[in-house]
Amino acid sequence: MKLKEITILTGVIGIVMMMILPIPSWLLDVLLVINISLALIILLVAMNTQEALQFSIFPSLLLITTLFRLALNISTTKLILSEGFAGDVVKTFGSWIARGEIAVGFIVFLILVVVQFIVITKGSERVAEVAARFTLDAMPGKQMSIDADLNAGMINEQQARERRRKVEREADFYGAMDGASKFVKGDAIASIIILLINLVGGFIIGIAMRGLSFQDAMSTYSVLTIGDGLVSQIPALLISTASGLIVTRSSSEGNLANDLTKQLLSYPKLLYIVAATIALLGLFTPIHLITTLPLAGLLAFAAYRMQRNMDRKQIEVEQQEEEQQIEEVRSPESVINLLQVDPIEFEFGYGLIPLADTQQGGDLLDRIIMIRRQCALELGLVVPVIRIRDNIQLKPNEYVIKIKGNTVGSGELLLNHYLAMSPGYDDESITGIETLEPAFGLPALWIDEATKDRAELSGYTVVDPPSVVATHLTELIKKHAHELLGRQETKTLVDNLRENYPVLVDELIPSVLSIGDVQKVLAKLLREKISIRDLVSIFETLADYGQYTKDPDVLTEYVRQALSRQITQQFSREGETLKVITVGPTLEKKITDSVQQTDQGSYLAMDPVSTQTVYQKLSEQINRLLQSGQQPILLASPTIRMYLRQVIERTMQDIPVLSYSELEPNVEIQSVGVVNL
């Protein structure tokens, strides 16, 4: 065993032996001074620790110091009762604190006991109990957080083990502190009992056995009892304070001194208020100005110096940030940041800055939040964060919407005007600046405030500029939703679904389909504006049919059939007849004969002449319905639906193509046109 280990073991055994063997008064003086020194060391260490685990030995040390104090109390009691003298330390504390007044000494001792027992010890015990309970309750969550970080690759196995060990040590520490705080409480009670024993026993022994008078016995044993109580209670009070500091330490960046100076003196303006209050006390109360004015001046001067230091540090921080930004731009690694492409960008000219500036009444940010909520409800898609910024290269009233760095839409706004769209007939009294509604390309007018009410009475649809932007942005997000759903976004949806349906997700991924396969199916649904919010039904279908085929086109058709109720409600209203354009037998046969099967799947290989004819026939039927104000819908058999969609996808992307199996049986269907070759 090492020397320090032998020393500690010998010291603990010596503490126990002190309770049995007699100790000379000179050795007792040395031990009492050591007790006071040890208490001061513990208090200072507790004040300079940044977190409780840095002083993890404190619960055991608390037990040892309590045992040491009790051993000293027993030794001093034996000397007081046997010899009427307990060393110079006890005598000095008793006579110096009491100053010849026994009652003063008793009152001081009782105050120390009350402060330690009721205030510090009771508070520390309660804090330790609550800290232990909350630490134990938080352990499962912390363990799950560590496992999540480990699975995400944010930490390695070694770091995970260290963090788990720290969590376990915290739980052990606060549990030990909860029990160790009872030692301090018991020590305070024992001190009161020992005080009474010394006082009453000393009177009896002094009068009955030593023949002292009542006054001499009172003077001798009262001083010794008070000295013994004070010399033990002062170290006990210091260690109780250290115990309170340890259990009340929260997360911080420094020790107690640094935290106090940084947090308590971080508000120089408040020191001015305190200085003014102290000065007013001297002016309007009997408190003399000689007492209050120097303190008020000192506080005001301290506030002035603190404010100057804070301003200087702020300037230094800003200069360092500017220099760091310049260095980052100059460094070769800064080019990497330019490779980052934002999913959605909204850029506007300087004339449209009030749209995004909340101080000027702009509510564009709030509208974007509502757009993201709307897309989540209608499409089941979590729209990524939309980056908003001004662009001086654009016209003042122009805006541009980009998807992954590519412009997909643009428009111009007049902030002090309203966009009025005709109901189908024009009112000559409604005049304005002719334009096109950016979302749907409808002819419209920019009208002023004075014309707004008259246009609404004439049946015009009148909207403000923020609503124009919001509508345009919403339609573009819906149109390009399939581009915004990548593998990472799909993984987020899968993880969210796994929380409530873990069996379903684990059965499908990765044993049946990969994340990429699921993403392709979801993207194909979004491409035709089919909501993927019902992920449970989608995953159930993929789990059933993914075992037989990995072709995303075929899997998408199965999913669409499983979502028949949703698709029916999307394109038809309850109680109304669904008017559709059907595919004739000749066109259906032509498409069927043109399908080519390969190892990678099937595709449509129709000759250009037939393709052009199909375009022409479809355009005739679609234009006829559009002119009559109806929404054109193509209806085909399930076997050719996806191939017909491939035919019209480039030129007629917004035209829905449905199959008979995607519609509910209770829907009444009316064919308003047939397409044949």
Residue pairs with C-beta under 8 A, 6 or more apart in sequence:
1 9
12 64
15 64
15 67
15 68
15 71
16 67
16 71
18 31
18 71
18 72
18 74
18 75
19 70
19 71
19 74
19 75
22 75
22 78
23 31
23 75
23 78
23 79
25 79
25 83
25 85
25 86
25 87
25 88
26 87
28 72
28 75
28 76
28 79
28 86
28 87
28 89
28 90
29 87
29 88
29 89
31 72
31 75
32 72
32 87
32 89
32 90
32 231
33 89
35 65
35 68
35 69
35 72
35 231
35 232
35 235
36 231
36 234
36 235
38 65
38 68
38 235
39 65
39 234
39 235
39 236
39 238
39 239
39 242
40 238
42 58
42 61
42 65
42 238
42 239
42 242
43 238
43 239
43 241
43 242
43 245
45 55
45 242
46 55
46 58
46 241
46 242
46 243
46 245
46 246
47 242
47 245
47 255
47 256
47 257
48 255
48 256
48 257
49 55
49 246
49 249
49 255
50 249
50 252
50 253
50 254
50 255
51 249
51 251
51 252
52 58
52 170
52 173
52 174
52 246
52 247
52 249
53 166
53 169
53 170
53 173
55 246
56 169
56 173
58 177
58 180
58 242
58 243
58 246
59 173
59 176
59 177
59 179
59 180
60 176
60 180
62 180
62 181
62 183
62 184
62 239
62 243
63 180
63 183
65 235
65 239
66 183
66 184
66 186
66 187
66 239
69 187
69 232
69 235
69 236
70 187
70 190
72 232
73 190
73 191
73 194
73 228
73 232
76 86
76 87
76 90
76 228
76 231
76 232
77 194
77 197
77 198
77 228
79 85
79 86
79 87
80 86
80 90
80 198
80 202
80 221
80 224
80 225
80 228
81 198
81 201
81 202
81 205
84 202
84 206
84 210
84 220
84 221
84 224
85 91
85 224
86 224
86 227
86 228
89 227
89 231
90 224
90 227
90 228
90 231
91 223
91 224
91 227
92 227
93 226
93 227
93 228
93 230
93 231
94 105
94 222
94 223
94 224
94 225
94 226
94 227
94 228
94 230
95 223
95 227
97 104
97 105
97 108
97 226
97 227
97 230
98 104
98 105
98 108
98 222
98 223
98 226
102 218
102 219
102 222
102 223
102 226
105 222
105 223
105 226
105 230
106 222
106 226
108 226
108 230
109 195
109 226
109 229
109 230
109 233
112 229
112 230
112 233
112 234
112 237
113 188
113 191
113 192
113 229
113 233
115 237
116 184
116 188
116 233
116 236
116 237
116 240
117 185
117 188
117 189
120 237
120 240
120 241
120 243
120 244
121 181
121 184
121 185
121 188
121 240
121 243
122 185
123 244
124 181
124 184
124 240
124 243
124 244
124 247
124 248
125 178
125 181
125 182
125 184
125 185
127 244
127 247
127 248
128 174
128 177
128 178
128 180
128 181
128 243
128 247
129 178
129 181
131 174
131 177
131 178
131 247
132 171
132 174
132 175
132 177
132 178
135 170
135 171
135 174
135 175
136 171
136 174
136 175
139 167
139 171
142 163
142 167
143 164
143 167
146 155
146 160
146 163
146 164
146 167
147 160
149 155
149 160
150 156
150 157
150 160
155 163
174 247
177 243
177 246
177 247
180 243
181 243
181 247
184 236
184 239
184 240
184 243
187 236
188 236
191 229
191 232
191 233
191 236
194 228
194 229
195 225
195 228
195 229
198 221
198 224
198 225
198 228
199 221
199 222
199 225
202 217
202 220
202 221
202 224
202 225
203 214
203 217
203 218
203 221
206 212
206 216
206 217
206 220
206 221
207 213
207 214
207 217
210 217
212 220
245 256
249 256
252 259
253 259
254 262
265 271
265 302
265 306
268 302
268 303
268 304
268 306
268 307
268 310
269 303
269 307
271 299
271 300
271 302
271 303
271 306
272 299
272 300
272 303
274 299
275 296
275 297
275 299
275 300
275 303
276 296
278 292
278 295
278 296
278 299
279 292
279 293
279 296
281 287
281 292
282 288
282 289
282 291
282 292
282 293
282 296
283 289
328 334
341 404
341 405
342 387
342 402
342 404
342 405
343 384
343 385
343 403
343 404
343 484
344 383
344 384
344 385
344 386
344 387
344 401
344 402
344 403
344 477
344 484
345 386
345 387
345 388
345 389
345 400
345 401
345 402
345 405
346 368
346 386
346 387
346 388
346 389
346 399
346 400
346 401
346 402
346 469
346 473
347 389
347 390
347 391
347 394
347 399
347 400
347 402
348 355
348 356
348 388
348 390
348 391
348 394
348 398
348 399
348 400
349 390
349 391
349 392
349 394
349 395
349 396
349 397
349 398
349 399
350 390
350 392
350 396
351 395
351 396
351 397
351 415
352 390
352 396
352 397
352 398
352 399
352 413
352 415
353 360
353 362
353 390
354 360
354 361
354 362
354 415
355 362
355 364
355 413
355 415
355 465
355 466
355 469
356 362
356 364
356 365
356 388
358 365
362 466
363 466
364 388
364 466
364 469
364 470
365 388
367 466
367 469
367 470
368 386
368 388
368 470
368 473
370 470
371 383
371 470
371 473
371 474
371 477
372 382
372 383
372 386
374 474
375 381
375 383
375 474
375 477
375 478
375 481
376 382
376 383
376 533
377 533
378 478
378 531
378 533
379 478
379 481
379 526
379 529
379 531
379 532
379 533
380 493
380 531
380 532
380 533
380 534
380 535
381 481
381 484
381 485
381 489
381 526
381 532
382 489
382 492
382 493
383 477
383 484
384 484
384 489
386 473
391 400
394 400
395 412
397 412
397 413
397 414
397 415
398 410
398 411
398 412
399 410
399 411
399 412
399 413
399 469
400 407
400 409
400 410
401 407
401 408
401 409
401 410
401 472
401 473
401 476
402 408
403 476
403 480
403 483
403 484
404 483
408 476
408 479
408 480
409 438
409 472
409 476
410 438
411 438
411 468
411 469
411 472
412 435
413 465
413 468
413 469
414 433
414 446
414 465
415 465
416 448
416 449
417 432
417 433
417 446
417 447
417 448
417 465
418 446
418 447
418 448
418 449
418 452
418 455
418 462
418 463
418 464
418 465
419 435
419 437
419 444
419 445
419 446
419 447
419 462
419 463
419 464
419 465
419 468
420 430
420 432
420 444
420 445
420 446
420 447
420 451
420 452
420 455
420 460
420 461
420 462
421 437
421 442
421 443
421 444
421 460
421 461
421 462
421 463
422 442
422 443
422 444
422 445
422 460
423 458
423 459
423 460
423 461
425 459
427 455
427 458
427 459
427 460
429 454
429 458
430 445
430 447
430 451
430 454
430 455
430 458
430 460
431 445
431 447
431 451
432 445
432 446
432 447
432 448
432 451
433 445
433 446
434 443
434 444
434 445
435 443
435 444
435 445
435 446
436 442
436 443
436 444
437 443
437 444
437 468
438 468
438 472
439 468
439 471
439 472
439 474
439 475
439 476
440 475
447 455
447 462
452 462
455 462
456 462
463 471
477 484
478 529
479 653
481 526
481 527
481 529
482 523
482 524
482 526
482 527
485 519
485 522
485 523
485 526
486 519
487 515
487 516
487 519
490 515
490 518
490 519
490 522
491 515
493 522
493 532
493 535
494 505
494 509
494 515
494 518
497 504
497 505
497 535
497 536
497 539
498 505
498 506
501 536
501 539
504 536
504 539
504 540
504 543
505 539
507 543
508 518
508 539
508 542
508 543
508 546
509 515
509 518
512 542
512 543
512 546
512 547
513 542
513 546
513 550
517 546
517 550
517 552
517 555
518 539
518 542
520 552
521 538
521 542
521 552
521 555
521 556
521 559
522 532
522 538
524 552
524 553
524 556
525 531
525 532
525 538
525 556
525 559
525 560
526 532
528 645
528 656
528 657
529 656
530 560
530 563
530 566
530 567
530 570
531 566
531 570
532 538
534 563
534 566
537 559
537 562
537 563
538 559
538 562
538 563
540 562
541 555
541 558
541 559
541 562
542 555
542 558
542 559
544 558
545 554
545 555
545 558
546 555
549 555
551 601
551 602
553 601
553 602
553 642
554 601
556 642
557 638
557 641
557 642
557 659
560 567
560 659
560 662
561 638
561 659
561 661
561 662
563 662
564 661
564 662
564 663
564 664
565 664
567 658
567 662
567 663
568 662
568 663
568 664
568 667
571 578
571 631
571 633
571 656
571 658
572 578
572 663
572 667
577 668
577 669
577 670
578 633
578 663
578 667
578 668
578 669
578 670
579 625
579 630
579 633
579 670
579 671
579 672
580 633
580 634
580 635
580 658
580 669
580 670
580 671
580 672
581 618
581 621
581 622
581 625
581 632
581 633
581 634
581 635
581 671
581 672
581 673
581 674
581 675
582 634
582 635
582 636
582 671
582 673
582 674
582 675
583 591
583 634
583 635
583 636
583 637
583 640
583 644
583 674
583 675
584 674
584 675
584 676
584 677
585 676
586 676
586 677
587 614
587 617
587 675
587 676
587 677
588 636
588 637
588 640
590 606
590 610
590 677
591 604
591 606
591 640
591 643
591 644
591 647
592 639
592 640
594 604
594 605
594 606
594 607
594 610
594 643
595 602
595 603
595 604
595 605
595 643
596 602
596 603
596 604
596 605
603 646
604 643
604 646
604 647
606 614
606 647
610 677
611 647
613 677
614 647
614 648
614 675
614 677
615 647
615 648
615 651
617 675
617 676
617 677
618 634
618 648
618 652
618 655
618 675
619 652
621 632
621 673
621 674
621 675
622 632
622 652
622 655
624 673
625 631
625 632
625 672
625 673
626 632
630 672
632 655
633 655
633 656
633 657
633 658
634 644
634 648
634 655
634 656
634 657
634 658
634 675
635 658
635 659
635 660
635 669
635 671
636 644
636 657
636 658
636 659
636 660
637 659
637 660
638 659
638 660
638 661
638 662
641 657
641 658
641 659
641 662
644 657
645 657
648 655
648 657
663 669
